[in-house]
Amino acid sequence: PIKIKVVDPLNVKGGDYELLFIEDLAGELDSANWVLIRNSTDSIFSSSAINNQNEQIIPEWGISVEITQYDHFNITNTFEFNELLQSSIEFTNYDNEWFTGIKDVDGNTSRNWIRSGSQDVTATAGLDECTDPAYFNDDFIGLNAIDGNQIFEKIIEGTWAPYRLTAQGECNHAPIADKSKSWTSKTFSDLSDLSSIDLVITDDKSKWTRVPVLESQDNEELSWDGNTEKMTVKMKPSVDKFGNPTNDPNGNTNNENDANFISGTGMSWFPGYAIDIQSGERLNMAFAEDSWLANENGDDMLFNPTSRERTNFVDPQNPAAAILFGGKHYVYIFKNLDKTDKIQDYIGAYDNGQFFKENIIDQQSTSSLRKTWRGCMYVGIPLLSETAQGLSDENDPMSYIESEVKIKIRVANSYKKHADAGQYVQDGPGNSTNGWNNKYSFNMDELATQTQASTSDSIKDSIMNLINVVPNPYYAYSNYETNRLDNRIKIVNLPDECTVKIYTVSGTLVRTFTKDDSRITSIDWDLTNGAGIPIAGGLYLIHVDVPSIDRERILKWFGVVRPPDLKNF
């Protein structure tokens, strides 16, 4: 989150460092300063505020600090967003990239689920909404396309998107419910609230996230009970990490792999976790499934998408009915927002599902649902790849996870205040750390400069292991040579003071060098002996003696020496 650079390797000081932001006169971080404290005693203050581009060099500690406040991109006078920097999906085993997703496709198709772009056609009278091209219009604010350059359609090849740009409606399998459901409104979700995240999918059940299971079937009559609205919780018995119902309404369970809190209905587990990279917080999540698609694992309360995107049979009168989307196991990632004007309407940091239980399971009111969805950042439509092997353990319905997957999304963002879980910025600093202002810590012991007087035996040995001769072997030429008559190799990474002796394999001394200059770290050898006579090709031993640390190193070097080239003489 901050850029610390070594600028003088000979002066780097070890120890524990803390960098604390100091809020500006308005109590904000837009033009904050900072203080860097070493070992709780020594401190350095910033020479300028973070809204100025400045790299501050701290010569006495051998480092520099560069922190610049990000200026959000603004498409209107009121709408800001964070720029997408990069995204990636990483597998611990790249021989089997078993996890993928529905890739967004522009046009009048169910796969057009990310509404970035500038399409804005007029609705056609008499056409059903789901077949009207206007249904596939991109997202605008007034006359301004929110993402006219389609930047956010590129997240993991179009398999993830911001909630604000996700398709919405009770048709064409959009991840967000109809606009008539005010609690799903995307207008409350600002792209300026996006954070950089890591989403990890793992078979390590101790790291899984407690989540609600939502209905993703468009038609309520086809939901699990015939009466569950899209994007509301399926009030089926909660399940543990093996898919077993936890029927105790008080949430008690004997399963050692479960967490302390388990609601009686509506809750399951996502096989992994999401982290806000900027604040370090773990994030709340949810996933959905389509109860009508039981053959695609859509009615078992588990996150287990299939690899099937659609059926082979297409009804010409209803082509969208062929869409499977792997059982529509949509994934939603929420942020712990700290907006002081609407804090009561936002979800908090990860709390093992407690927020979901209170707001979308117990209350199920419009206001409680709104609190939840206003905090949604990202949406994904996952699939298994066609190469996925499926279950490896018939007794564990989650054993399809073949290797760990990490999804990375990086956006440019400004520094903001962050409150701890269950506390809010506008309540005042209270017992906060640094008044909710940013605080970063790091340790420099591994990079600290080592002096000979304090160098341990292991470090002395590592210093000697760095000494080398290049090139080795030498085949009649090196890049160090400057002309046809020049023969040259280098003995590199030498300490300030040392003696270098070169021998034949029979023990005859060929050349001796003495180094006592701290400004250079190498010795050039022109492949001659002490009398200036060129050596013969063959194997030689190079002995380096460093009396100051009582260490020596012997190198073997082989060289083929070329005859003098006198063509130009």
Beta strands, then each sheet from edge to edge (+ up, - down):
strand 1: 3-6
strand 2: 16-22
strand 3: 33-38
strand 4: 42-45
strand 5: 55-58
strand 6: 63-66
strand 7: 73-74
strand 8: 80-81
strand 9: 84-91
strand 10: 99-101
strand 11: 140-141
strand 12: 144-145
strand 13: 160-162
strand 14: 197-201
strand 15: 209-215
strand 16: 267-270
strand 17: 272-276
strand 18: 285-289
strand 19: 331-334
strand 20: 376-380
strand 21: 382-384
strand 22: 405-411
strand 23: 439-443
strand 24: 468-470
strand 25: 474-475
strand 26: 489-492
strand 27: 497-504
strand 28: 509-516
strand 29: 523-525
strand 30: 538-546
strand 31: 551-560
sheet 1: 1+ 6- 5+
sheet 2: 4+ 3- 2+ 23-
sheet 3: 7+ 8-
sheet 4: 9+ 22- 14+ 17-
sheet 5: 10+ 21-
sheet 6: 11+ 12-
sheet 7: 13+ 20- 19+ 18- 15- 16+
sheet 8: 24+ 26- 29+
sheet 9: 25+ 31+ 30- 27+ 28-
end
